[in-house]
Amino acid sequence: MTTVATRTIDYAADGLTMIGHLALPAGVDRRPAVLVGPEGVGLSDVERRRADALAELGYVALAFDLHGGRYLGDPEEMLARCLPLLADPARMRGIGHAALDVLRAEPRTDPDRIAAVGYGTGGAIALELGRDGVDLRAIATVNGLTTGRPGETARIHCPVWAGVGSEDPIMPPAQRDAFTAEMQAAGVDWRLVVYGGALHAFHHPPVDHIMLPGVGYHPQHAQRAWRDVVDLLAECLRHARPQTPPATAGRCPQTG
């Protein structure tokens, strides 16, 4: 483990002043970086701890904000903000780009080694950054198996890992099938892990407010999904970008 330094960063996005959480590993050298997106309720200590854990592993990590510093514990209020957002790729991309600009501006960030990891709405934003052609080394989305506009998924030039609970009513089998069909048709290097018996937001520890139906914590699968994400980052961010011919550009370097 390394010594982690953290600080909050204010930045503008979606007409709001966002309040992100930046975590830095020990040292002064440039390090690979990870953008961390929260569930629809917004940035909480769960994502802040994830950013800190990634910094302990040697990454610069920014947990980004969705709602201008607010946590939307009321399901109706959360849906009223998130449903229009999820239906508007330009807004999602704007939120993602604003956070990415903050992460890239950090002197410790290696701009050639950035990944995006998101949960729920944060995962949808990570995917939209890829569909917008952002130069990422990996994308991970948990509970955020959204589909995009025709043809844009071909602009994703990095591996995509996705995780979902088998009993998630918000991301049912039909949604999974649509997501994987889109990834396959676009030639994306994709993986999908279905965690048996898990509900939506299975990765998120219990909270003290009302949640939507079909949401529930599964501690074993939460740990497994975290390990899967960490493995993806180790695979795709460990090395500097290789000089590869166009046929293989954008894929993870071999690490064997």
N, C-alpha and C positions, 0 to 999 in steps of 0.2 A: 504494500500500500504506500501511497505517496501523500504528501501534505497538499491539501486542496485549499485554494483561495477562492472565495465567492464574492460576488457583488451583484446588485440589481442595476439594470440598465433601462432607462426610459427611451422610447422611440415612437415615432408616429406610424400608424397603419390603420386602414379602414375608418378614417376619420376620428380615431381615438388615440390617446396616449397609452401605449402599451408598456408594461413593466415586466421585462424578462429577467431571468436568473442565469447568470454566467458563472461557470465553474472552471477553474484553471488548475492543471496539474503542476506539481513542483517543477522548478527549473526556469530557464529563460529561452529555451529553444522553441522553434516552431513545431507544432504537433498537429496530427490529424484532428479533425473537428467533427462534431455531431450536432445537428439541429434536432431538438426534442419537442414534439408537439403533443399537447394534452387532449384528453377527452373533451366532449362538448361542454361540460360544466366549467371548464377553464383551468388555468394554471393553479396548481395546489402544491402542497409539500410533497406529494407523491412524485410529481415530475421534477421538483427541485432535488429530491433525494436521488432520483435516477441520473440527473445531470452530475451530481456530486460523485455518484458511483462510477460514472464514465470518466470523470476527471481522475479518480483514483486509479483507473486503468490506463491513464496516460493521454486521454483525449481532452481537447478543449470542447466544452459542451454548453450550449445555450438552450435552456427551456423557454420556449416562447409563449407569449400571451395571446389570448383570443378576444378578451372582452374588456380591454382597458383597465386592467387591474382588478376586475370583479370575478368572483366565483359564483356561478349561477346554480345554487342548490335547489331552487324551485324548478321542478321539471317543466312546467308550462312556460316559465320565462326562458329556460334554456332552449326549448324547442322553438319558441318564437324568434329567437336570434339565430339558432343554428340551421333550421330548415331552409330559410332563405339563403343563408350563406352557402350551404351545401349545394344549392341549386344554381349558384353563380360562380363558375370557375374563375372569372376575372377577379372577383373579390378574394377568393381563396388564394389565388396566386399573388395578389397584392399583399396579403398578410404574410405569406411565406417569403416573398422577396424582401420585404422590410426586415424580417428577422434574419434572413440570410445575409443581408447587407451588414447588419450588426455583427454577425459572427465573422464575416470576412474582414471587417475593419479591425478586429482584435489582432494585435501584432503577433500573438502566439499561434494564430491559426495558419496552418499550411493551406493556401487556397486551392491547391491541386488535390487535396485529400479531404473532402467533405462528404458526409453522408447525412441523410434525413431519416429520423425514426419518429413515427407518430402513432397515436392511439385515438381511435374514433375519428372525430373531426380533424384532429391533428394529423392522423394518418392520411385522410383525404387530401389535406393540404400538401403533405409530402409527395403524394402521387401527382398532384397538379403541378408541382414544381418540375417533376420529371416530364410530364406531358408538355410543359412549356419549354423544354429543351435545356433546362439548367444542367450544368456540368457537375453531376453528383457521382460519387463512387459506389453508392448503394442506397437503396430505399427500403425501409421496413415499415409495414403498416399492420397494426393490430386492431381488429374490429372495424376496419375502414376499407372494405373491399368495394370501393366506388368505381364506376365506369365513367369514361370520358367521351369527348366528342370524336366523331369518326376521323381516323387518320392521325390524331395527335399522339396516341400512345406509341407510335413508331419513333417519336422523338425521345423516348426514354432509352438512354444508352448505358445503363448500368443494371446490375442485378436487382431484382425486386423480390423481397421476401414478404409473405403475408401470413398472418396467423388469425384464426377464428375459432370460436367455440362451436361444437357440433350442434348445440341446442340454442344457438343465438337466434332469436326470432327477428332481430333487426337486420341480420345478415344471413338469411335463410339459404338453402341449397341453390335456389334459382339465382340468387345474387352472386353466390360463389361461382356458379357456372358461367354467368355473364362476364364476371371479372376475369376468370382464367381463359375464357375464349378470346377476350379482347387482348390479353397479354400474349397468348399464343399466336394469334393472327398478326400481331405487330412484330413478332420475332424477338420479344423480350426474353431475357434470361430470368425466368420466374420460378418461384417455389411457393407452395401453399401448404401450411400445416393446419390440420383440423384437430383440435384438442377435444377428445371424447368426453361428453357429459358437461362441457362448460357452456355457460351462458354469455351474454354480452358483457363486456367490461370485466371478464373473469380475472384480469390481471390487477384490478384495482381493489385495494383493501377496503373493508366495510367503512361506510360513512354514517354520520349521525343525522341524515336528512332523508326524505322520501326519494326513492329512485324509481325510474321507469320500470314497468313490468318486463321480465325477461333479463334483468340485470342481476348479476351475482358473482361473488368472489370465489375463486377456486385456487387455493394456495399452492397446490402441487403444480397445476398448469401455469400459474403465474410465474413460478420459479423456472419452469421449463421454457416458457416463452422468453423470459429474460436471458436465459443461457443461449437460446437460439439467436436472439438479436446480438448478443455479445460475440458469438461465433461468426456471424455475418460481418460484423465490423472488423474483427480480427482478420478475416479472409480478405476483405476488400480495401482496408485502410492501412494495412501493415507496411506496404511497400510504396515507394514513389511510383508514379505512373510510368509504366514501361514504354519504350519506343516500339510500338507494334504496328504492323501493316493495317490498312483500313478494314480488312476482313475480320479482325479480332479486336479492334479498338473499342474501348468502352467496357470490356469485360474484365472481371477480376484477374490479376496476375496469378500465375501458378505459384502455390506456396508449399509445395510438397517437399 
